[in-house]
Amino acid sequence: MSDFTAIPLIDISPLRSPELAAREQVGRQIREACTRVGFFYITGHGVPEPVIDAAMDAAMTFFRLPPEEKMKAKVNKNHRGFNARGGALMYGAKRPDYKEFYQVGLELPEDDPDVLAGQALRGPNLWPEQPAAFRPAMEAYYEAVAGCGAQLLRGVALSLGVAEDFFESRYRKRLQRTQAVYYPPHPADADADTFGVAPHTDFGCITLLYQDDSGGLEVQNLDGAWVEATPMPGTFVINVGDLLERWSNKRFRSDAHRVVNRSGHERLSIATFYDPTYDAVVDPRDLLVGDAEPEFPPIAAGDYILGRINSSFGYRSKAAVA
């Protein structure tokens, strides 16, 4: 039997139902998608369309600014800010990704205990001077998608046969990163080793992706075939990351995926990596079924994510970066 050839669509609005049976039905759909595919689209997510549109518009305005203006918000040691083209090299890739991106995270003041303790990836966000709409648009988007992510994880918990609130204590200070990602048109003379994003798996638990109508996202199935994640209006694309694959003891799939912008024009997406608090312990023993043995040792979520970031971004290897 061949592996999947299409990505399923799930309406998650019943997760807001007071009826447990309705929520459990969504959980079963999530389990099927995560075990068989590792990717799915969602509708009924509750993120307002004006919030999405404002974030996409502000992000595109920023990316069209002159390079010297964008570099005023150059990425800092907390992995916040603007990452220029050529800065991201996925593991195993021969060339850096053909993209730019701007990343924001959980806004924490300088006197936050974790910031004072020097916890990696923590601190206040770095905001560009232009456009003025960028900060409010991205802040609104960040929080709206966080609400969707929290709701979705309740469905994931049901899908794994544990209490709906299983993930809540592990997300008390979430390590959520939201990236607006800009892809120039794919070069006409590009070879087979040039990608908007080279084949990779995501680092954390779940990713919520909003993409424009350009296309280009592809998911690799177990047969080695690349399946298109064709844009569907009003949806988010959800995928399992490495930490959730570990936590579920490989019941859920963290699939390789890539982006090639063949549209002939700019492509824009906003990816949110909705991940646990830094010191949350990802332990497969929490979710074992029957007499299964854990296939991974416990690991702190932040340590795993930091390790993957450090290996994927050139600036992280500089001595000045802690």
N, C-alpha and C positions, 0 to 999 in steps of 0.2 A: 504494500500500500504506500502511495506517495504521501509526502508531507503536505501541509496547507498550501493553497494557491490563492487564498483571499483572506482579508482581515475582517473579523466580525464587527458588528455594530451593536452597542448596548445602550438602551435608554436607562440612565441611572436615577431618573426622577423618583421611582418608587423607594429609593433609599431614604427619602424624606417622609414616607408614609408612616402613620402610627401602627400599621398592621405588620407584625413580624413576618407573616407569610409572604407579603409583598417584598420586603427587604431580603428575605432568604432566597426568593426567586432570582433577584439580581445577583446575589452571592453565587448562586449556581452558574449563572451565565459568565460571571467573572472567572470562576474556577475553570470552566470549560475553555475560555479564551486564554487564560494564563498557562494552562497545562498543555494545550494543543498548539498555540500560536505564540504567546508572549507579547502580543500587540492586540489592541482593539480600539475602535472609535467609540466615543461617548456622545450622546445627546442628553438633554435634560440636565445639564451640568449646573445651571443656575448662575453662570458668569454673565453679567449683562452685556449685550452687544455693544452699547456705547462705550463701556469700559475697554473692551477689546479694541474697538476701532480707534479710540483715542491713543492707546498704547502703540498700536501699529503705525498710526500717523506720526506720532512724535518720534518713534524710533527711526522711521524712514527719513524724516527731516534731519535727524542727527547724522545718519550715515551719509547723507548727501553733502554734508559740510566739507570744507577743505580739510585735508589731512592735518595741517598744523592746528586747526581749531579742535579737531577731535582728540589730538594728542595732549591737549591741556588736561584731559581727564584720563591719562594713561593709567593702565591697571596698576594697582598697588599691592603690597605684600599680603593683603587679605583677599586677594583675587576679586576685587571690586573695580569697576571702571571699564575703560575701553581697551580692547585687545585688537591690535592691528593685524592685517593680513600677514600670514607667515608665522604667527606666534604659536599655533597649535599643531602639534605633530602627534597623531594617534599612534599607539604602540603598533609596531609592525609596518607602519606606512613608510613609503619611500620619499614622500614630499609633504610639506606642511599643508594643512587644509586651506582651500581657496575661499576664505570667508573672513569677515570681521564680526566681532560681537561686543556687546556691552552687558556687563553682569552686575546685578544688585543682589543683596542678601537681606537677612533679618537686621533691621536697624537697631543697633545697640550703642548706647553712649559710651564715652571713654571711661566712665567710672563704673561701668557694669563689672560685676565680680569676675566673669569669665574673660573679659577684655583686659582687666587689670592683671589677671593671672597669666596673660599671654597666650590664651587658647587660640590656635590657628584658625584662620578664616573668619574671625569674629571682629566686630567693630562697627563704626558708622559707615554708611554708604558714601561713595564718591560720586558727586553729581556734576554734569557738564554745565557750563555757563549758558550754552545755547543748545536747543531751543528752550525757552522758558517753560513750555508745556511738558518737557520731558519728565521732570521729577514728579509732579502730581499725577501724570498719566501712568507712569510706571509704578508708583506707590499704590495707586488704586488697583491696578492690575495684579500686582504682587499679592495683595491681601485678598482679592476676590478669588484668585486661583488657589490660594491657601485654603480658603473655605471649601472649595470644591475638592481639593486633595484630602482634607480631613474627612469629608463625607465619603469619598471614594474608599479610603482606608477602612472605614466601617464595613463596607461591602467586601473588601479584601479579607478582613477578619472573619466575616461570616463564611466566605468561600473556603477558608482554611479550617473551619470548624471550631473556632475559639470565640470568646466573648467579643461583642461588637466594639467594645472600648479597649481592646488589647493594645492597640498602638498609641493610645492617647498619652499614657505616662512616658512613652518613649519619644514623644514629640513635644515635651514641655517647653523646649527652647529650640525649635526646629532649625536644621541646617539647610534650609531652603535656599537654593540659588535659582534666580530667574535671569535668563539670557535672551536679549533681543539679538538675533543672528541675521546678518546681511550677506547674501551671496551675489557677487557680480555674475554677469553672464559667463557661462563656461567658455574658456578660450577656444577659438576655432582650431588652433593647432595643438590642443592638449592631447597628451598621450594617455594610456590606460592607467597610469599611476597618479593622475590628477583628479582630485575629488573636492567637492564643496566640503564634505566631511568624509574622511576615509572610513572604511569599515571598522566598526568598534561596537562594544557593548557599553551601556551606561553604567555609571559607578554605583548609584545608590539604590533606593527602593522602587519608587515609581516616578515616571516622567510624564508630564502633561504638556503636550505640544500643540500650539495653535500655528497653522501654516496658511500662507496665502494660496492663491489658486495656480501657482506656477508648476507644481509637481516637482518630482526629483527625489523624494524620500523612498527608499527601497529597503525591504526586510529580507534577510536571507533565511530560507528554510533549511531543514535538515538534509534535504537532497542537494543543497548547494545552489538552488535557484534563487534569483532575486525577485521578490514579489512587490509590486508597486503599492505604496500607501497613498492612493489617489486622493487628492483633496476633496473633502465633502463639506459643503457649506454648513456653518453652525456647529461643527463638531470639534472636539479635541482628539488627538491621537494619544493613546496611553500605552506605555510599555513598561515591562518588568525590567528592573536593573539588577546588577550583580548582587547587591545586598539582600534583596528579596529572594533571589534564587538561592542564596546561601541559607537565609532564614527558613525558607520552605524546604530545605534539604533536597533541592533540585526538583521539587514537585512543580514549581513554576519555572518558566523558561526566560532567560535573559538572552535575547537573540541579537546577533550582529545586524547592524543596519548602516546605511551610507546615504549620502546626498550627492547627486550630480545635477547641477542646474542646467538642463538642456533647453530651457524655455526661450532663450535668446534675449531675455531681459532680466532685470534685478529680481531676486527672490528674497522674501523676508519671512521669518518665523520667530516665534517666542517660545522658548523651551523652559519649562520649570522643573527642576529636579527637587522633588518634594521628599526630603530625607529627614531622618531622626535627629535628635539632639546629639551633640558631638560624642558624649560619653555613653550613649545608649548601647547596651551590649547586644549584638546580633548573634544569637545562639540557636542553632537548629534544634537543640533539645527542647526549646519552647514549643515547637510545632510538630514534633515527631508523631508519626502515625504507627500504631501497632508496635511491632518489635523492630522497627527500622533503626539502623545505627546512624549517628550523625556523620555526614561526609565532610564537614568543615569544623574547625575549632572556633570557639567564640572569638569575636573581635569587636572593638569599639567602632561604631559607625564612622565617626570622624577620622579615626586613624586610617581606615581603609580608603575613604574618600580622599583624604589629604595625600596619601601615597599615590593614588591614581592621578590626581591633579599634578603633583610634582613630576611625574614621569611623562606628562603630556604637554607641558607648557615650558618653552625654553627659558623664559625669564625666571622661572622657579629655581633653576640651577645656579643662579648667581649667588655669590656669597652674602650679598646684602639681604637676601630673602631668608627669613627665619622659618 
